[in-house]
């Protein structure tokens, strides 16, 4: 237990690379936690200065990929209970207290929480959101490092759910969001190619309209006005772009084999 209270001690770790835009707010939102660990892969802005201001322990690690960097971050944490935040995710008021109170009750190895995506300056809270395992015990978790993108951690049951919505600024601008998805789509295409899951003409033709309907209607982005309409199109294009890049990878490989 923490000396400050009856809560088990907790480490917060954040993966960073030039995160000065939101890092101050991120770290302020978890003020009072026993340990903050910054895993940085070479920031050239004020990221490290901001981290030092909040008393964080900074560890440099060259970028090995999303999953392996988070696995490294978990290993650097001193305490068994870990909260993982990205450099653009802010814990809402009262959220940390809710997490720590639930952990103190026992009988749980991890906690599911949500994102509240900020897109074009506004929340998309009316849309349906995924749950994420962001709070877990080090001795009860395993990071799947076989994936190149959209890494996820496996946590032994039981897990609890809390209605906490991290304020997520990673998708705030359409330009920045498209930049991220351009990178993610290439990583996903490379992963699909490694898994022997080729592109197909039907998928290339149908993926965009089907995914648009999934996001706009199924994920209920329709209730977020024109921002929801725009984001549903961008998300659908991400899936189309993945298929297009997968096709390109296969095509270029065949061309090389002919030489």
C-alpha positions in Angstrom: 0.0 0.0 0.0 1.0 3.6 -0.6 2.3 5.5 2.4 0.0 8.4 1.5 -3.3 6.4 1.7 -4.8 3.0 1.6 -4.4 2.7 -2.2 -1.9 0.2 -3.7 1.1 2.1 -5.1 0.8 2.8 -8.9 3.1 3.7 -11.7 2.0 5.7 -14.7 4.1 5.4 -17.9 3.9 7.4 -21.0 5.5 6.7 -24.4 6.7 10.0 -25.9 8.2 11.5 -29.0 7.7 15.3 -29.3 4.6 15.5 -27.1 4.9 19.0 -25.8 1.4 20.0 -27.1 -0.5 18.1 -24.4 2.0 16.4 -22.1 1.7 19.1 -19.4 -2.0 18.5 -19.2 -1.6 14.7 -19.3 0.8 14.6 -16.4 -1.1 17.2 -14.4 -4.2 14.9 -14.7 -2.4 12.1 -12.8 -0.8 14.3 -10.1 -0.3 12.5 -6.9 0.5 9.1 -8.3 3.6 7.4 -6.8 5.6 7.2 -10.0 5.6 8.7 -13.5 7.9 7.1 -16.1 8.5 8.7 -19.5 9.8 6.4 -22.2 11.2 8.7 -24.8 12.6 7.8 -28.2 14.3 11.1 -29.0 12.1 14.1 -28.5 13.6 17.4 -29.8 10.9 19.8 -28.4 10.0 20.6 -24.8 8.8 17.1 -23.9 11.6 16.2 -21.5 11.5 19.6 -19.9 7.8 19.2 -19.2 8.4 15.7 -17.8 11.1 16.9 -15.5 8.8 19.6 -14.2 6.3 16.9 -13.1 9.0 14.9 -11.4 8.9 12.1 -14.0 11.7 9.5 -14.4 12.9 9.7 -18.0 14.2 6.6 -19.8 15.5 6.8 -23.3 14.8 3.9 -25.6 15.2 4.0 -29.4 12.0 3.2 -31.2 11.5 -0.6 -31.6 7.8 -0.4 -32.6 4.6 0.4 -30.7 4.1 -2.9 -28.9 7.8 -3.4 -28.0 8.1 0.1 -26.7 5.1 -0.4 -24.4 6.5 -3.7 -23.2 9.7 -1.9 -22.4 7.7 0.8 -20.6 5.9 -1.7 -18.4 9.2 -3.3 -17.4 10.5 0.1 -16.3 7.7 0.7 -13.8 8.6 0.1 -10.2 5.1 -0.7 -8.9 3.0 -3.7 -9.8 -0.1 -1.6 -10.7 0.4 0.3 -13.9 -1.6 2.9 -15.8 -0.5 3.5 -19.4 -1.3 6.8 -21.0 -0.3 8.2 -24.4 1.1 11.7 -24.6 -2.2 13.0 -25.9 -4.5 11.3 -23.4 -5.8 13.3 -20.4 -7.4 11.6 -17.4 -10.7 13.3 -16.6 -11.3 14.9 -13.2 -12.0 12.2 -10.6 -10.9 9.4 -13.0 -7.7 8.6 -11.2 -9.5 8.4 -7.8 -12.1 6.1 -9.3 -9.4 3.8 -10.6 -7.5 3.7 -7.3 -10.6 3.1 -5.2 -11.6 0.2 -7.5 -8.1 -1.3 -7.3 -8.1 -1.0 -3.5 -11.3 -3.2 -3.4 -9.3 -6.1 -4.7 -10.4 -9.1 -6.8 -9.3 -7.5 -10.1 -6.2 -7.6 -12.3 -7.1 -4.9 -14.8 -9.6 -2.2 -15.6 -11.3 -1.3 -18.9 -11.8 2.4 -19.7 -12.8 4.5 -22.7 -11.5 7.2 -25.0 -13.3 10.5 -25.5 -12.0 11.4 -29.0 -11.6 15.1 -29.6 -12.0 15.7 -33.3 -11.8 19.2 -34.9 -12.0 20.8 -31.5 -15.1 18.9 -30.2 -15.8 15.7 -28.4 -17.3 12.7 -30.2 -18.9 11.4 -27.0 -22.2 10.6 -28.7 -20.5 8.0 -30.8 -19.9 4.5 -29.6 -16.4 4.0 -28.2 -14.1 1.0 -27.8 -13.0 -0.1 -24.3 -9.2 -0.2 -23.6 -7.2 -2.1 -21.0 -5.1 0.7 -19.6 -4.8 -0.2 -16.0 -3.4 -3.6 -15.0 -1.0 -5.6 -12.8 2.4 -6.2 -14.2 2.4 -9.7 -12.9 -0.9 -10.5 -14.6 -0.3 -9.1 -18.0 1.4 -9.9 -21.3 2.0 -7.5 -24.2 1.4 -9.0 -27.7 4.5 -7.9 -29.5 3.7 -9.8 -32.8 1.7 -6.9 -34.1 3.1 -3.8 -35.8 0.3 -1.5 -35.0 -2.8 -1.3 -32.7 -0.9 -3.1 -30.0 -2.9 -4.6 -27.2 -2.2 -6.1 -23.8 -3.5 -9.4 -22.5 -4.6 -9.3 -18.9 -5.6 -12.3 -16.8 -9.2 -12.2 -15.6 -11.0 -10.8 -13.7 -11.2 -7.3 -15.2 -13.4 -4.5 -14.1 -15.1 -1.7 -16.1 -15.2 1.9 -15.1 -17.1 4.7 -17.0 -14.0 6.8 -17.4 -13.4 8.6 -20.7 -9.8 9.7 -21.4 -9.8 12.9 -23.3 -7.9 11.9 -26.4 -6.4 14.7 -28.5 -4.6 12.5 -31.0 -7.3 12.9 -33.7 -8.0 16.6 -33.0 -7.1 17.9 -36.5 -8.1 16.2 -39.8 -4.6 16.8 -41.2 -2.9 15.2 -38.1 -5.3 12.3 -38.1 -4.7 11.6 -41.8 -0.9 11.6 -41.1 -1.3 9.0 -38.4 -3.6 6.8 -40.5 -1.2 7.0 -43.4 1.5 5.5 -41.1 -0.9 3.0 -39.5 -2.2 1.8 -42.9 1.3 0.9 -44.1 2.1 -1.0 -40.9 -1.3 -2.8 -41.1 -0.6 -3.7 -44.7 2.9 -5.0 -43.9 1.4 -7.1 -41.0 -1.3 -8.5 -43.3 1.4 -9.4 -45.8 3.5 -11.2 -43.2 0.5 -13.1 -42.1 -0.2 -14.3 -45.6 -3.5 -12.4 -45.9 -3.4 -10.9 -49.4 -5.5 -8.2 -50.9 -8.6 -9.2 -52.8 -10.5 -7.4 -55.5 -13.8 -7.7 -53.6 -12.3 -6.2 -50.5 -10.7 -3.4 -52.5 -14.1 -2.6 -54.0 -16.3 -3.0 -51.0 -14.2 -2.0 -48.0 -14.8 1.7 -48.2 -18.6 1.8 -48.3 -19.0 -1.0 -45.8 -16.6 0.6 -43.3 -18.3 4.0 -43.7 -21.6 2.4 -42.8 -20.0 0.7 -39.9 -18.6 3.9 -38.5 -21.3 6.3 -39.4 -24.3 4.1 -38.4 -22.9 1.2 -36.4 -20.5 3.4 -34.3 -23.2 6.1 -34.2 -21.0 8.9 -35.6 -24.2 10.1 -37.2 -25.1 11.8 -33.9 -21.9 13.9 -34.0 -23.0 16.1 -36.9 -20.7 17.0 -39.7 -17.7 16.1 -37.6 -19.0 12.6 -37.3 -19.6 12.4 -41.1 -16.1 13.6 -41.8 -14.4 11.2 -39.3 -16.5 8.2 -40.6 -15.2 8.9 -44.1 -11.6 9.2 -42.9 -11.9 6.0 -40.9 -13.3 4.2 -43.9 -10.6 5.5 -46.1 -8.0 4.2 -43.6 -9.3 0.7 -44.3 -9.3 1.3 -48.1 -5.8 2.6 -47.9 -4.6 -0.5 -46.1 -6.0 -2.7 -48.9 -4.4 -0.4 -51.5 -1.0 -0.6 -49.9 -1.3 -4.3 -49.4 -2.0 -4.6 -53.2 1.0 -2.4 -53.9 3.3 -4.5 -51.7 2.3 -7.7 -53.5 2.6 -6.0 -56.9 6.1 -4.7 -56.3 7.2 -8.1 -54.9 6.0 -9.8 -58.1 7.8 -7.2 -60.2 11.1 -7.8 -58.3 10.7 -11.6 -58.8 10.5 -11.0 -62.6 13.9 -9.3 -62.7 
